[in-house]
Amino acid sequence: MMPANTFIGIIDVYRENTLDLSKVKQAGVSAIIHKASEGKNFQDEKYAERKAAALETGFLWGAYHLTSGAPPEQQLENFVAVEDGTNPKVLMALDWEKSN
């Protein structure tokens, strides 16, 4: 566990962002939250590789699902197909934005 006064820089990335972990670390970032999925079908193809590299490098890691107007059960199935929640150190989040 980090001391209470430790600064935690966090970045939010997804497949269209470039991600140079050494530059990110040099900039003082210690946590990454990455888009894993969206709606009922989209899965970020860069997620797994980036997650493995970031965890190996010592970053804190989080995954998020961007909601859509699709049925919630289908969206949940899509999200857990990418990030199943079995690692208690991985933050899982929902990005809910109004959609049709």
CNS distance restraints for C-alpha pairs under 8 A (distance, minus, plus):
assign (resid   2 and name CA) (resid   6 and name CA) 6.44 0.50 0.50
assign (resid   8 and name CA) (resid  28 and name CA) 7.69 0.50 0.50
assign (resid   8 and name CA) (resid  29 and name CA) 6.45 0.50 0.50
assign (resid   8 and name CA) (resid  30 and name CA) 5.54 0.50 0.50
assign (resid   8 and name CA) (resid  31 and name CA) 6.74 0.50 0.50
assign (resid   9 and name CA) (resid  28 and name CA) 6.04 0.50 0.50
assign (resid   9 and name CA) (resid  29 and name CA) 4.10 0.50 0.50
assign (resid   9 and name CA) (resid  30 and name CA) 5.42 0.50 0.50
assign (resid   9 and name CA) (resid  31 and name CA) 6.22 0.50 0.50
assign (resid  10 and name CA) (resid  29 and name CA) 5.61 0.50 0.50
assign (resid  10 and name CA) (resid  30 and name CA) 6.30 0.50 0.50
assign (resid  10 and name CA) (resid  31 and name CA) 4.68 0.50 0.50
assign (resid  10 and name CA) (resid  32 and name CA) 5.51 0.50 0.50
assign (resid  10 and name CA) (resid  33 and name CA) 7.26 0.50 0.50
assign (resid  11 and name CA) (resid  29 and name CA) 7.07 0.50 0.50
assign (resid  11 and name CA) (resid  31 and name CA) 6.65 0.50 0.50
assign (resid  11 and name CA) (resid  32 and name CA) 5.08 0.50 0.50
assign (resid  11 and name CA) (resid  33 and name CA) 6.26 0.50 0.50
assign (resid  12 and name CA) (resid  32 and name CA) 6.09 0.50 0.50
assign (resid  12 and name CA) (resid  33 and name CA) 4.93 0.50 0.50
assign (resid  12 and name CA) (resid  34 and name CA) 5.74 0.50 0.50
assign (resid  12 and name CA) (resid  35 and name CA) 7.68 0.50 0.50
assign (resid  13 and name CA) (resid  17 and name CA) 6.04 0.50 0.50
assign (resid  13 and name CA) (resid  19 and name CA) 7.86 0.50 0.50
assign (resid  13 and name CA) (resid  32 and name CA) 7.36 0.50 0.50
assign (resid  13 and name CA) (resid  33 and name CA) 6.47 0.50 0.50
assign (resid  13 and name CA) (resid  34 and name CA) 4.90 0.50 0.50
assign (resid  13 and name CA) (resid  35 and name CA) 6.42 0.50 0.50
assign (resid  14 and name CA) (resid  34 and name CA) 5.55 0.50 0.50
assign (resid  14 and name CA) (resid  35 and name CA) 5.04 0.50 0.50
assign (resid  14 and name CA) (resid  36 and name CA) 7.64 0.50 0.50
assign (resid  14 and name CA) (resid  44 and name CA) 7.21 0.50 0.50
assign (resid  14 and name CA) (resid  46 and name CA) 7.85 0.50 0.50
assign (resid  14 and name CA) (resid  47 and name CA) 7.72 0.50 0.50
assign (resid  15 and name CA) (resid  35 and name CA) 7.81 0.50 0.50
assign (resid  15 and name CA) (resid  44 and name CA) 6.10 0.50 0.50
assign (resid  15 and name CA) (resid  45 and name CA) 7.15 0.50 0.50
assign (resid  15 and name CA) (resid  46 and name CA) 5.77 0.50 0.50
assign (resid  15 and name CA) (resid  47 and name CA) 7.46 0.50 0.50
assign (resid  19 and name CA) (resid  24 and name CA) 7.57 0.50 0.50
assign (resid  20 and name CA) (resid  24 and name CA) 6.17 0.50 0.50
assign (resid  21 and name CA) (resid  25 and name CA) 6.03 0.50 0.50
assign (resid  21 and name CA) (resid  54 and name CA) 6.98 0.50 0.50
assign (resid  21 and name CA) (resid  57 and name CA) 7.83 0.50 0.50
assign (resid  22 and name CA) (resid  26 and name CA) 6.17 0.50 0.50
assign (resid  23 and name CA) (resid  27 and name CA) 6.20 0.50 0.50
assign (resid  24 and name CA) (resid  28 and name CA) 6.78 0.50 0.50
assign (resid  24 and name CA) (resid  29 and name CA) 5.71 0.50 0.50
assign (resid  25 and name CA) (resid  29 and name CA) 5.21 0.50 0.50
assign (resid  25 and name CA) (resid  30 and name CA) 6.54 0.50 0.50
assign (resid  30 and name CA) (resid  58 and name CA) 7.94 0.50 0.50
assign (resid  30 and name CA) (resid  59 and name CA) 5.28 0.50 0.50
assign (resid  30 and name CA) (resid  60 and name CA) 6.20 0.50 0.50
assign (resid  31 and name CA) (resid  59 and name CA) 5.32 0.50 0.50
assign (resid  31 and name CA) (resid  60 and name CA) 4.38 0.50 0.50
assign (resid  31 and name CA) (resid  61 and name CA) 5.79 0.50 0.50
assign (resid  31 and name CA) (resid  62 and name CA) 7.74 0.50 0.50
assign (resid  32 and name CA) (resid  59 and name CA) 6.91 0.50 0.50
assign (resid  32 and name CA) (resid  60 and name CA) 6.26 0.50 0.50
assign (resid  32 and name CA) (resid  61 and name CA) 5.15 0.50 0.50
assign (resid  32 and name CA) (resid  62 and name CA) 6.12 0.50 0.50
assign (resid  33 and name CA) (resid  61 and name CA) 5.85 0.50 0.50
assign (resid  33 and name CA) (resid  62 and name CA) 4.23 0.50 0.50
assign (resid  33 and name CA) (resid  63 and name CA) 5.41 0.50 0.50
assign (resid  33 and name CA) (resid  64 and name CA) 6.95 0.50 0.50
assign (resid  34 and name CA) (resid  47 and name CA) 7.01 0.50 0.50
assign (resid  34 and name CA) (resid  61 and name CA) 7.80 0.50 0.50
assign (resid  34 and name CA) (resid  62 and name CA) 6.15 0.50 0.50
assign (resid  34 and name CA) (resid  63 and name CA) 4.98 0.50 0.50
assign (resid  34 and name CA) (resid  64 and name CA) 6.19 0.50 0.50
assign (resid  35 and name CA) (resid  44 and name CA) 6.89 0.50 0.50
assign (resid  35 and name CA) (resid  47 and name CA) 7.38 0.50 0.50
assign (resid  35 and name CA) (resid  63 and name CA) 5.79 0.50 0.50
assign (resid  35 and name CA) (resid  64 and name CA) 4.91 0.50 0.50
assign (resid  35 and name CA) (resid  65 and name CA) 6.08 0.50 0.50
assign (resid  35 and name CA) (resid  66 and name CA) 7.31 0.50 0.50
assign (resid  36 and name CA) (resid  43 and name CA) 5.97 0.50 0.50
assign (resid  36 and name CA) (resid  44 and name CA) 5.31 0.50 0.50
assign (resid  36 and name CA) (resid  47 and name CA) 5.91 0.50 0.50
assign (resid  36 and name CA) (resid  63 and name CA) 5.70 0.50 0.50
assign (resid  36 and name CA) (resid  64 and name CA) 5.64 0.50 0.50
assign (resid  36 and name CA) (resid  65 and name CA) 5.85 0.50 0.50
assign (resid  36 and name CA) (resid  79 and name CA) 6.81 0.50 0.50
assign (resid  36 and name CA) (resid  82 and name CA) 6.27 0.50 0.50
assign (resid  36 and name CA) (resid  83 and name CA) 7.11 0.50 0.50
assign (resid  37 and name CA) (resid  41 and name CA) 7.71 0.50 0.50
assign (resid  37 and name CA) (resid  42 and name CA) 5.42 0.50 0.50
assign (resid  37 and name CA) (resid  43 and name CA) 4.36 0.50 0.50
assign (resid  37 and name CA) (resid  44 and name CA) 5.82 0.50 0.50
assign (resid  37 and name CA) (resid  64 and name CA) 7.03 0.50 0.50
assign (resid  37 and name CA) (resid  65 and name CA) 4.88 0.50 0.50
assign (resid  37 and name CA) (resid  66 and name CA) 6.37 0.50 0.50
assign (resid  37 and name CA) (resid  78 and name CA) 6.77 0.50 0.50
assign (resid  37 and name CA) (resid  79 and name CA) 5.55 0.50 0.50
assign (resid  37 and name CA) (resid  82 and name CA) 7.10 0.50 0.50
assign (resid  38 and name CA) (resid  42 and name CA) 5.07 0.50 0.50
assign (resid  38 and name CA) (resid  43 and name CA) 6.59 0.50 0.50
assign (resid  38 and name CA) (resid  65 and name CA) 5.44 0.50 0.50
assign (resid  38 and name CA) (resid  66 and name CA) 4.52 0.50 0.50
assign (resid  38 and name CA) (resid  67 and name CA) 5.81 0.50 0.50
assign (resid  38 and name CA) (resid  68 and name CA) 6.99 0.50 0.50
assign (resid  38 and name CA) (resid  75 and name CA) 7.34 0.50 0.50
assign (resid  38 and name CA) (resid  78 and name CA) 7.80 0.50 0.50
assign (resid  38 and name CA) (resid  79 and name CA) 7.57 0.50 0.50
assign (resid  39 and name CA) (resid  65 and name CA) 7.73 0.50 0.50
assign (resid  39 and name CA) (resid  66 and name CA) 6.47 0.50 0.50
assign (resid  39 and name CA) (resid  67 and name CA) 5.20 0.50 0.50
assign (resid  39 and name CA) (resid  68 and name CA) 4.73 0.50 0.50
assign (resid  39 and name CA) (resid  69 and name CA) 7.30 0.50 0.50
assign (resid  39 and name CA) (resid  70 and name CA) 6.10 0.50 0.50
assign (resid  39 and name CA) (resid  74 and name CA) 7.86 0.50 0.50
assign (resid  39 and name CA) (resid  75 and name CA) 5.27 0.50 0.50
assign (resid  39 and name CA) (resid  78 and name CA) 7.52 0.50 0.50
assign (resid  40 and name CA) (resid  68 and name CA) 7.79 0.50 0.50
assign (resid  40 and name CA) (resid  70 and name CA) 6.20 0.50 0.50
assign (resid  40 and name CA) (resid  71 and name CA) 7.71 0.50 0.50
assign (resid  40 and name CA) (resid  74 and name CA) 5.26 0.50 0.50
assign (resid  40 and name CA) (resid  75 and name CA) 4.40 0.50 0.50
assign (resid  40 and name CA) (resid  76 and name CA) 7.81 0.50 0.50
assign (resid  40 and name CA) (resid  77 and name CA) 7.66 0.50 0.50
assign (resid  40 and name CA) (resid  78 and name CA) 5.61 0.50 0.50
assign (resid  41 and name CA) (resid  75 and name CA) 7.70 0.50 0.50
assign (resid  41 and name CA) (resid  78 and name CA) 6.35 0.50 0.50
assign (resid  42 and name CA) (resid  78 and name CA) 7.65 0.50 0.50
assign (resid  43 and name CA) (resid  78 and name CA) 7.43 0.50 0.50
assign (resid  43 and name CA) (resid  79 and name CA) 7.83 0.50 0.50
assign (resid  43 and name CA) (resid  82 and name CA) 6.85 0.50 0.50
assign (resid  46 and name CA) (resid  50 and name CA) 6.09 0.50 0.50
assign (resid  47 and name CA) (resid  51 and name CA) 5.96 0.50 0.50
assign (resid  47 and name CA) (resid  82 and name CA) 7.97 0.50 0.50
assign (resid  48 and name CA) (resid  52 and name CA) 6.22 0.50 0.50
assign (resid  48 and name CA) (resid  82 and name CA) 7.81 0.50 0.50
assign (resid  49 and name CA) (resid  53 and name CA) 6.30 0.50 0.50
assign (resid  50 and name CA) (resid  54 and name CA) 5.96 0.50 0.50
assign (resid  51 and name CA) (resid  55 and name CA) 6.07 0.50 0.50
assign (resid  51 and name CA) (resid  61 and name CA) 7.09 0.50 0.50
assign (resid  52 and name CA) (resid  56 and name CA) 6.08 0.50 0.50
assign (resid  53 and name CA) (resid  57 and name CA) 6.16 0.50 0.50
assign (resid  54 and name CA) (resid  58 and name CA) 6.32 0.50 0.50
assign (resid  54 and name CA) (resid  59 and name CA) 5.34 0.50 0.50
assign (resid  54 and name CA) (resid  60 and name CA) 7.72 0.50 0.50
assign (resid  54 and name CA) (resid  61 and name CA) 7.36 0.50 0.50
assign (resid  55 and name CA) (resid  59 and name CA) 5.34 0.50 0.50
assign (resid  55 and name CA) (resid  60 and name CA) 6.80 0.50 0.50
assign (resid  55 and name CA) (resid  61 and name CA) 6.92 0.50 0.50
assign (resid  60 and name CA) (resid  89 and name CA) 7.73 0.50 0.50
assign (resid  60 and name CA) (resid  90 and name CA) 7.50 0.50 0.50
assign (resid  61 and name CA) (resid  89 and name CA) 7.47 0.50 0.50
assign (resid  61 and name CA) (resid  90 and name CA) 5.39 0.50 0.50
assign (resid  61 and name CA) (resid  91 and name CA) 6.43 0.50 0.50
assign (resid  62 and name CA) (resid  90 and name CA) 5.21 0.50 0.50
assign (resid  62 and name CA) (resid  91 and name CA) 4.23 0.50 0.50
assign (resid  62 and name CA) (resid  92 and name CA) 5.71 0.50 0.50
assign (resid  62 and name CA) (resid  93 and name CA) 7.43 0.50 0.50
assign (resid  63 and name CA) (resid  83 and name CA) 7.09 0.50 0.50
assign (resid  63 and name CA) (resid  90 and name CA) 7.21 0.50 0.50
assign (resid  63 and name CA) (resid  91 and name CA) 6.15 0.50 0.50
assign (resid  63 and name CA) (resid  92 and name CA) 4.98 0.50 0.50
assign (resid  63 and name CA) (resid  93 and name CA) 6.17 0.50 0.50
assign (resid  64 and name CA) (resid  92 and name CA) 5.77 0.50 0.50
assign (resid  64 and name CA) (resid  93 and name CA) 4.54 0.50 0.50
assign (resid  64 and name CA) (resid  94 and name CA) 5.34 0.50 0.50
assign (resid  64 and name CA) (resid  95 and name CA) 6.45 0.50 0.50
assign (resid  65 and name CA) (resid  79 and name CA) 6.11 0.50 0.50
assign (resid  65 and name CA) (resid  93 and name CA) 6.57 0.50 0.50
assign (resid  65 and name CA) (resid  94 and name CA) 5.05 0.50 0.50
assign (resid  65 and name CA) (resid  95 and name CA) 5.82 0.50 0.50
assign (resid  66 and name CA) (resid  94 and name CA) 6.31 0.50 0.50
assign (resid  66 and name CA) (resid  95 and name CA) 4.70 0.50 0.50
assign (resid  66 and name CA) (resid  96 and name CA) 6.19 0.50 0.50
assign (resid  66 and name CA) (resid  97 and name CA) 7.56 0.50 0.50
assign (resid  67 and name CA) (resid  75 and name CA) 7.21 0.50 0.50
assign (resid  67 and name CA) (resid  94 and name CA) 7.26 0.50 0.50
assign (resid  67 and name CA) (resid  95 and name CA) 6.18 0.50 0.50
assign (resid  67 and name CA) (resid  96 and name CA) 5.24 0.50 0.50
assign (resid  67 and name CA) (resid  97 and name CA) 6.50 0.50 0.50
assign (resid  67 and name CA) (resid  99 and name CA) 7.90 0.50 0.50
assign (resid  68 and name CA) (resid  96 and name CA) 7.89 0.50 0.50
assign (resid  68 and name CA) (resid  97 and name CA) 7.56 0.50 0.50
assign (resid  68 and name CA) (resid  98 and name CA) 7.70 0.50 0.50
assign (resid  68 and name CA) (resid  99 and name CA) 5.65 0.50 0.50
assign (resid  68 and name CA) (resid 100 and name CA) 7.15 0.50 0.50
assign (resid  69 and name CA) (resid  99 and name CA) 5.52 0.50 0.50
assign (resid  69 and name CA) (resid 100 and name CA) 4.99 0.50 0.50
assign (resid  70 and name CA) (resid  74 and name CA) 7.05 0.50 0.50
assign (resid  70 and name CA) (resid  75 and name CA) 6.80 0.50 0.50
assign (resid  71 and name CA) (resid  75 and name CA) 6.53 0.50 0.50
assign (resid  72 and name CA) (resid  76 and name CA) 6.11 0.50 0.50
assign (resid  73 and name CA) (resid  77 and name CA) 6.24 0.50 0.50
assign (resid  74 and name CA) (resid  78 and name CA) 6.23 0.50 0.50
assign (resid  75 and name CA) (resid  79 and name CA) 6.21 0.50 0.50
assign (resid  76 and name CA) (resid  80 and name CA) 6.18 0.50 0.50
assign (resid  77 and name CA) (resid  81 and name CA) 6.11 0.50 0.50
assign (resid  78 and name CA) (resid  82 and name CA) 6.86 0.50 0.50
assign (resid  79 and name CA) (resid  83 and name CA) 6.13 0.50 0.50
assign (resid  79 and name CA) (resid  84 and name CA) 7.50 0.50 0.50
assign (resid  80 and name CA) (resid  84 and name CA) 4.25 0.50 0.50
assign (resid  80 and name CA) (resid  85 and name CA) 7.05 0.50 0.50
assign (resid  85 and name CA) (resid  90 and name CA) 7.14 0.50 0.50
assign (resid  85 and name CA) (resid  92 and name CA) 7.17 0.50 0.50
